Amino acid sequence: MSSVHIRRAAGRLAATVLASTGAIALAGSPALAAGPYIGSNSGGANVRTCANTGCASVAYLGNGRAVTMVCWIDSQWVSPPQSDYGSARWFRISSPAGGYVHSSLVESQVSTPRC
């Protein structure tokens, strides 16, 4: 058997094993952000000029978008349906847009200082 035939047979066997166990392998599927990222029940988050829903939105970031957390501040209490859970905590982010995002909308949070 040639090496090409062996590789093809191994590929078919791997596909059969994955299918029989219910596992799915998707080549080229996007990976989740390694650090903090937007994760909202509504599909994204507004980046605001201050830590309050009454402040202007400077950007909208969709779910999965990586963010850089700078610091935290306790300000306006926000609860569902405007957030994923009730909290007064907001994060100032520096990228991809500068401003404030409610804490319930940031997944994989990292330790940051108080603003």
Secondary structure, 3 states (H helix, E strand, C coil): CCHHHHHHHHHHHHHHHHHHHCCCCCCCCCCCCCCCEECCCCCEEEEECCCCCCCCEEEEEECCCECEEEEEEEEEEECCCCCCCCEEEEEEEEECCCEEEEHHHEECCCCCCEC
